[in-house]
Amino acid sequence: GFLHYMVDSCEFNSSKLNDIEYIYSHYYNKLEYIRFSSSVGKFVGYTEVGIKNAERLNNGPEVINRRAQKERYCFHNVGVFTESALTKS
């Protein structure tokens, strides 16, 4: 069978917004074909289909929504994670 899935992730080394990177990736059969990274600020395609979709997404509202996710999704969750981890150490 075929498997398509998306992954949201936050990479960080502190709870400061500048130290957080938000990554949103699409995979098909374990192959990443498109990624949004807050460091780059746009979608990047890694396959022929991914490149075409990146062009389309970078010219629409989706890229603006993904840029806001760093603060909306990561900043909140990183704060919760670091606070809970620090109180348990």
N, CA, C and O atoms as a GROMACS GRO file, in nm:
protein
  356
    1GLY      N    1   0.081  -0.118   0.000
    1GLY     CA    2   0.000   0.000   0.000
    1GLY      C    3   0.086   0.125   0.000
    1GLY      O    4   0.208   0.120   0.015
    2PHE      N    5   0.018   0.235  -0.017
    2PHE     CA    6   0.084   0.364  -0.018
    2PHE      C    7   0.048   0.440   0.108
    2PHE      O    8  -0.063   0.428   0.159
    3LEU      N    9   0.144   0.517   0.158
    3LEU     CA   10   0.123   0.589   0.283
    3LEU      C   11   0.160   0.735   0.263
    3LEU      O   12   0.273   0.766   0.223
    4HIS      N   13   0.066   0.824   0.291
    4HIS     CA   14   0.090   0.968   0.286
    4HIS      C   15   0.069   1.023   0.426
    4HIS      O   16  -0.033   0.996   0.488
    5TYR      N   17   0.166   1.101   0.474
    5TYR     CA   18   0.150   1.162   0.606
    5TYR      C   19   0.225   1.294   0.613
    5TYR      O   20   0.317   1.320   0.535
    6MET      N   21   0.184   1.377   0.710
    6MET     CA   22   0.245   1.507   0.731
    6MET      C   23   0.297   1.512   0.874
    6MET      O   24   0.240   1.452   0.964
    7VAL      N   25   0.406   1.586   0.894
    7VAL     CA   26   0.468   1.597   1.025
    7VAL      C   27   0.493   1.744   1.056
    7VAL      O   28   0.556   1.815   0.977
    8ASP      N   29   0.444   1.789   1.173
    8ASP     CA   30   0.479   1.920   1.228
    8ASP      C   31   0.585   1.896   1.333
    8ASP      O   32   0.569   1.807   1.416
    9SER      N   33   0.693   1.974   1.332
    9SER     CA   34   0.794   1.959   1.436
    9SER      C   35   0.854   2.095   1.472
    9SER      O   36   0.853   2.189   1.392
   10CYS      N   37   0.904   2.101   1.593
   10CYS     CA   38   0.969   2.221   1.643
   10CYS      C   39   1.107   2.180   1.694
   10CYS      O   40   1.118   2.094   1.781
   11GLU      N   41   1.210   2.241   1.640
   11GLU     CA   42   1.345   2.215   1.686
   11GLU      C   43   1.390   2.339   1.764
   11GLU      O   44   1.376   2.451   1.716
   12PHE      N   45   1.444   2.316   1.885
   12PHE     CA   46   1.477   2.430   1.970
   12PHE      C   47   1.589   2.395   2.066
   12PHE      O   48   1.610   2.278   2.100
   13ASN      N   49   1.660   2.498   2.111
   13ASN     CA   50   1.759   2.480   2.216
   13ASN      C   51   1.736   2.577   2.331
   13ASN      O   52   1.813   2.580   2.427
   14SER      N   53   1.629   2.657   2.322
   14SER     CA   54   1.582   2.740   2.432
   14SER      C   55   1.437   2.776   2.403
   14SER      O   56   1.386   2.745   2.295
   15SER      N   57   1.372   2.841   2.497
   15SER     CA   58   1.232   2.876   2.477
   15SER      C   59   1.216   3.014   2.412
   15SER      O   60   1.104   3.064   2.402
   16LYS      N   61   1.326   3.075   2.368
   16LYS     CA   62   1.318   3.203   2.298
   16LYS      C   63   1.274   3.180   2.154
   16LYS      O   64   1.317   3.084   2.089
   17LEU      N   65   1.189   3.268   2.105
   17LEU     CA   66   1.132   3.251   1.971
   17LEU      C   67   1.240   3.244   1.862
   17LEU      O   68   1.224   3.172   1.765
   18ASN      N   69   1.348   3.319   1.878
   18ASN     CA   70   1.455   3.317   1.777
   18ASN      C   71   1.531   3.186   1.773
   18ASN      O   72   1.595   3.155   1.673
   19ASP      N   73   1.524   3.107   1.880
   19ASP     CA   74   1.596   2.980   1.888
   19ASP      C   75   1.509   2.860   1.848
   19ASP      O   76   1.548   2.746   1.868
   20ILE      N   77   1.392   2.887   1.792
   20ILE     CA   78   1.298   2.781   1.755
   20ILE      C   79   1.286   2.776   1.603
   20ILE      O   80   1.274   2.880   1.538
   21GLU      N   81   1.288   2.656   1.548
   21GLU     CA   82   1.262   2.637   1.405
   21GLU      C   83   1.140   2.547   1.390
   21GLU      O   84   1.134   2.439   1.448
   22TYR      N   85   1.044   2.593   1.312
   22TYR     CA   86   0.923   2.517   1.282
   22TYR      C   87   0.941   2.450   1.147
   22TYR      O   88   0.980   2.514   1.050
   23ILE      N   89   0.912   2.319   1.141
   23ILE     CA   90   0.924   2.243   1.016
   23ILE      C   91   0.794   2.166   0.993
   23ILE      O   92   0.743   2.100   1.083
   24TYR      N   93   0.741   2.176   0.872
   24TYR     CA   94   0.620   2.106   0.832
   24TYR      C   95   0.653   2.030   0.704
   24TYR      O   96   0.686   2.090   0.602
   25SER      N   97   0.646   1.896   0.709
   25SER     CA   98   0.687   1.812   0.597
   25SER      C   99   0.575   1.720   0.551
   25SER      O  100   0.491   1.677   0.630
   26HIS      N  101   0.574   1.692   0.421
   26HIS     CA  102   0.484   1.593   0.362
   26HIS      C  103   0.569   1.476   0.315
   26HIS      O  104   0.674   1.495   0.254
   27TYR      N  105   0.522   1.354   0.344
   27TYR     CA  106   0.592   1.232   0.304
   27TYR      C  107   0.496   1.144   0.224
   27TYR      O  108   0.376   1.141   0.249
   28TYR      N  109   0.552   1.072   0.130
   28TYR     CA  110   0.478   0.972   0.055
   28TYR      C  111   0.569   0.851   0.043
   28TYR      O  112   0.679   0.860  -0.011
   29ASN      N  113   0.523   0.737   0.094
   29ASN     CA  114   0.604   0.614   0.098
   29ASN      C  115   0.742   0.639   0.159
   29ASN      O  116   0.843   0.598   0.104
   30LYS      N  117   0.744   0.705   0.273
   30LYS     CA  118   0.864   0.734   0.352
   30LYS      C  119   0.960   0.833   0.286
   30LYS      O  120   1.070   0.854   0.336
   31LEU      N  121   0.921   0.893   0.175
   31LEU     CA  122   1.005   0.989   0.105
   31LEU      C  123   0.949   1.129   0.126
   31LEU      O  124   0.834   1.157   0.089
   32GLU      N  125   1.030   1.217   0.184
   32GLU     CA  126   0.987   1.355   0.201
   32GLU      C  127   0.989   1.423   0.065
   32GLU      O  128   1.092   1.424  -0.004
   33TYR      N  129   0.874   1.480   0.026
   33TYR     CA  130   0.870   1.542  -0.106
   33TYR      C  131   0.850   1.693  -0.101
   33TYR      O  132   0.871   1.761  -0.201
   34ILE      N  133   0.809   1.747   0.014
   34ILE     CA  134   0.795   1.892   0.028
   34ILE      C  135   0.810   1.928   0.175
   34ILE      O  136   0.771   1.852   0.263
   35ARG      N  137   0.869   2.047   0.200
   35ARG     CA  138   0.892   2.091   0.338
   35ARG      C  139   0.877   2.243   0.346
   35ARG      O  140   0.921   2.317   0.259
   36PHE      N  141   0.813   2.286   0.457
   36PHE     CA  142   0.817   2.427   0.494
   36PHE      C  143   0.906   2.438   0.616
   36PHE      O  144   0.890   2.363   0.712
   37SER      N  145   1.000   2.529   0.612
   37SER     CA  146   1.088   2.555   0.725
   37SER      C  147   1.080   2.702   0.759
   37SER      O  148   1.089   2.787   0.670
   38SER      N  149   1.063   2.734   0.888
   38SER     CA  150   1.056   2.875   0.926
   38SER      C  151   1.189   2.945   0.903
   38SER      O  152   1.192   3.068   0.890
   39SER      N  153   1.298   2.872   0.899
   39SER     CA  154   1.429   2.933   0.871
   39SER      C  155   1.437   2.983   0.727
   39SER      O  156   1.495   3.088   0.700
   40VAL      N  157   1.378   2.908   0.635
   40VAL     CA  158   1.377   2.946   0.494
   40VAL      C  159   1.261   3.041   0.466
   40VAL      O  160   1.274   3.134   0.386
   41GLY      N  161   1.147   3.018   0.532
   41GLY     CA  162   1.031   3.104   0.517
   41GLY      C  163   0.942   3.072   0.399
   41GLY      O  164   0.854   3.150   0.363
   42LYS      N  165   0.965   2.955   0.337
   42LYS     CA  166   0.882   2.914   0.224
   42LYS      C  167   0.888   2.762   0.210
   42LYS      O  168   0.966   2.694   0.277
   43PHE      N  169   0.803   2.710   0.120
   43PHE     CA  170   0.802   2.567   0.090
   43PHE      C  171   0.915   2.535  -0.008
   43PHE      O  172   0.944   2.614  -0.098
   44VAL      N  173   0.977   2.420   0.011
   44VAL     CA  174   1.081   2.372  -0.079
   44VAL      C  175   1.044   2.229  -0.120
   44VAL      O  176   1.011   2.146  -0.035
   45GLY      N  177   1.048   2.201  -0.249
   45GLY     CA  178   1.018   2.069  -0.301
   45GLY      C  179   1.143   1.988  -0.324
   45GLY      O  180   1.247   2.042  -0.362
   46TYR      N  181   1.132   1.857  -0.299
   46TYR     CA  182   1.246   1.767  -0.316
   46TYR      C  183   1.228   1.666  -0.428
   46TYR      O  184   1.321   1.594  -0.463
   47THR      N  185   1.108   1.661  -0.484
   47THR     CA  186   1.080   1.574  -0.598
   47THR      C  187   1.010   1.660  -0.704
   47THR      O  188   0.980   1.777  -0.680
   48GLU      N  189   0.986   1.602  -0.820
   48GLU     CA  190   0.917   1.677  -0.926
   48GLU      C  191   0.780   1.725  -0.879
   48GLU      O  192   0.743   1.841  -0.901
   49VAL      N  193   0.704   1.638  -0.815
   49VAL     CA  194   0.572   1.675  -0.763
   49VAL      C  195   0.587   1.778  -0.650
   49VAL      O  196   0.509   1.873  -0.643
   50GLY      N  197   0.687   1.759  -0.564
   50GLY     CA  198   0.710   1.852  -0.454
   50GLY      C  199   0.746   1.992  -0.502
   50GLY      O  200   0.701   2.091  -0.444
   51ILE      N  201   0.826   2.001  -0.606
   51ILE     CA  202   0.865   2.132  -0.661
   51ILE      C  203   0.743   2.204  -0.717
   51ILE      O  204   0.726   2.324  -0.693
   52LYS      N  205   0.658   2.133  -0.790
   52LYS     CA  206   0.536   2.194  -0.845
   52LYS      C  207   0.444   2.242  -0.734
   52LYS      O  208   0.389   2.351  -0.742
   53ASN      N  209   0.427   2.159  -0.629
   53ASN     CA  210   0.342   2.199  -0.517
   53ASN      C  211   0.402   2.314  -0.438
   53ASN      O  212   0.329   2.401  -0.391
   54ALA      N  213   0.533   2.318  -0.423
   54ALA     CA  214   0.599   2.428  -0.351
   54ALA      C  215   0.573   2.560  -0.423
   54ALA      O  216   0.544   2.660  -0.358
   55GLU      N  217   0.584   2.561  -0.556
   55GLU     CA  218   0.556   2.683  -0.632
   55GLU      C  219   0.413   2.730  -0.609
   55GLU      O  220   0.389   2.849  -0.589
   56ARG      N  221   0.320   2.636  -0.613
   56ARG     CA  222   0.178   2.671  -0.594
   56ARG      C  223   0.154   2.721  -0.452
   56ARG      O  224   0.086   2.822  -0.434
   57LEU      N  225   0.208   2.653  -0.351
   57LEU     CA  226   0.185   2.691  -0.212
   57LEU      C  227   0.253   2.822  -0.176
   57LEU      O  228   0.201   2.899  -0.095
   58ASN      N  229   0.369   2.849  -0.234
   58ASN     CA  230   0.440   2.974  -0.206
   58ASN      C  231   0.371   3.096  -0.266
   58ASN      O  232   0.399   3.209  -0.226
   59ASN      N  233   0.281   3.075  -0.361
   59ASN     CA  234   0.207   3.185  -0.422
   59ASN      C  235   0.065   3.199  -0.368
   59ASN      O  236  -0.014   3.277  -0.420
   60GLY      N  237   0.032   3.124  -0.263
   60GLY     CA  238  -0.102   3.128  -0.206
   60GLY      C  239  -0.100   3.161  -0.058
   60GLY      O  240   0.005   3.194  -0.003
   61PRO      N  241  -0.214   3.152   0.005
   61PRO     CA  242  -0.224   3.187   0.147
   61PRO      C  243  -0.160   3.085   0.241
   61PRO      O  244  -0.134   3.115   0.358
   62GLU      N  245  -0.133   2.965   0.191
   62GLU     CA  246  -0.077   2.859   0.276
   62GLU      C  247   0.059   2.898   0.334
   62GLU      O  248   0.088   2.867   0.449
   63VAL      N  249   0.142   2.965   0.256
   63VAL     CA  250   0.275   3.004   0.304
   63VAL      C  251   0.263   3.105   0.419
   63VAL      O  252   0.342   3.101   0.513
   64ILE      N  253   0.166   3.194   0.412
   64ILE     CA  254   0.146   3.292   0.520
   64ILE      C  255   0.099   3.221   0.647
   64ILE      O  256   0.143   3.254   0.757
   65ASN      N  257   0.009   3.123   0.631
   65ASN     CA  258  -0.038   3.047   0.747
   65ASN      C  259   0.076   2.969   0.812
   65ASN      O  260   0.084   2.964   0.935
   66ARG      N  261   0.162   2.909   0.734
   66ARG     CA  262   0.274   2.831   0.789
   66ARG      C  263   0.375   2.921   0.859
   66ARG      O  264   0.434   2.880   0.960
   67ARG      N  265   0.397   3.041   0.809
   67ARG     CA  266   0.490   3.133   0.875
   67ARG      C  267   0.443   3.168   1.015
   67ARG      O  268   0.525   3.188   1.105
   68ALA      N  269   0.312   3.175   1.036
   68ALA     CA  270   0.256   3.208   1.168
   68ALA      C  271   0.263   3.090   1.264
   68ALA      O  272   0.253   3.109   1.385
   69GLN      N  273   0.280   2.970   1.213
   69GLN     CA  274   0.280   2.851   1.299
   69GLN      C  275   0.398   2.846   1.396
   69GLN      O  276   0.386   2.786   1.503
   70LYS      N  277   0.509   2.908   1.362
   70LYS     CA  278   0.623   2.908   1.453
   70LYS      C  279   0.582   2.966   1.588
   70LYS      O  280   0.611   2.909   1.693
   71GLU      N  281   0.515   3.080   1.584
   71GLU     CA  282   0.472   3.143   1.708
   71GLU      C  283   0.349   3.074   1.766
   71GLU      O  284   0.340   3.053   1.887
   72ARG      N  285   0.254   3.038   1.681
   72ARG     CA  286   0.127   2.982   1.727
   72ARG      C  287   0.144   2.840   1.781
   72ARG      O  288   0.091   2.808   1.888
   73TYR      N  289   0.217   2.757   1.711
   73TYR     CA  290   0.229   2.614   1.748
   73TYR      C  291   0.353   2.588   1.834
   73TYR      O  292   0.343   2.529   1.941
   74CYS      N  293   0.468   2.631   1.787
   74CYS     CA  294   0.593   2.598   1.856
   74CYS      C  295   0.614   2.676   1.984
   74CYS      O  296   0.643   2.618   2.088
   75PHE      N  297   0.600   2.807   1.977
   75PHE     CA  298   0.633   2.890   2.093
   75PHE      C  299   0.553   2.846   2.215
   75PHE      O  300   0.609   2.835   2.325
   76HIS      N  301   0.424   2.821   2.198
   76HIS     CA  302   0.340   2.776   2.309
   76HIS      C  303   0.384   2.639   2.359
   76HIS      O  304   0.405   2.622   2.480
   77ASN      N  305   0.400   2.543   2.270
   77ASN     CA  306   0.433   2.406   2.311
   77ASN      C  307   0.574   2.393   2.367
   77ASN      O  308   0.596   2.314   2.458
   78VAL      N  309   0.668   2.468   2.315
   78VAL     CA  310   0.804   2.465   2.368
   78VAL      C  311   0.804   2.517   2.511
   78VAL      O  312   0.872   2.462   2.598
   79GLY      N  313   0.727   2.624   2.537
   79GLY     CA  314   0.716   2.677   2.673
   79GLY      C  315   0.657   2.576   2.769
   79GLY      O  316   0.706   2.561   2.881
   80VAL      N  317   0.554   2.506   2.727
   80VAL     CA  318   0.492   2.404   2.812
   80VAL      C  319   0.590   2.289   2.836
   80VAL      O  320   0.602   2.242   2.949
   81PHE      N  321   0.660   2.245   2.732
   81PHE     CA  322   0.754   2.134   2.743
   81PHE      C  323   0.870   2.170   2.835
   81PHE      O  324   0.903   2.092   2.925
   82THR      N  325   0.932   2.285   2.815
   82THR     CA  326   1.048   2.320   2.896
   82THR      C  327   1.010   2.341   3.041
   82THR      O  328   1.086   2.304   3.131
   83GLU      N  329   0.892   2.400   3.065
   83GLU     CA  330   0.848   2.420   3.204
   83GLU      C  331   0.823   2.287   3.274
   83GLU      O  332   0.862   2.270   3.389
   84SER      N  333   0.759   2.194   3.206
   84SER     CA  334   0.731   2.064   3.269
   84SER      C  335   0.860   1.984   3.287
   84SER      O  336   0.874   1.913   3.386
   85ALA      N  337   0.953   1.996   3.193
   85ALA     CA  338   1.080   1.923   3.205
   85ALA      C  339   1.165   1.980   3.318
   85ALA      O  340   1.230   1.904   3.391
   86LEU      N  341   1.164   2.110   3.334
   86LEU     CA  342   1.246   2.172   3.438
   86LEU      C  343   1.193   2.143   3.578
   86LEU      O  344   1.270   2.130   3.672
   87THR      N  345   1.060   2.132   3.591
   87THR     CA  346   1.004   2.104   3.724
   87THR      C  347   1.024   1.959   3.764
   87THR      O  348   1.011   1.927   3.882
   88LYS      N  349   1.055   1.871   3.671
   88LYS     CA  350   1.073   1.729   3.701
   88LYS      C  351   1.221   1.693   3.720
   88LYS      O  352   1.251   1.580   3.758
   89SER      N  353   1.311   1.785   3.695
   89SER     CA  354   1.455   1.751   3.706
   89SER      C  355   1.505   1.761   3.847
   89SER      O  356   1.623   1.736   3.873
   0.00000   0.00000   0.00000
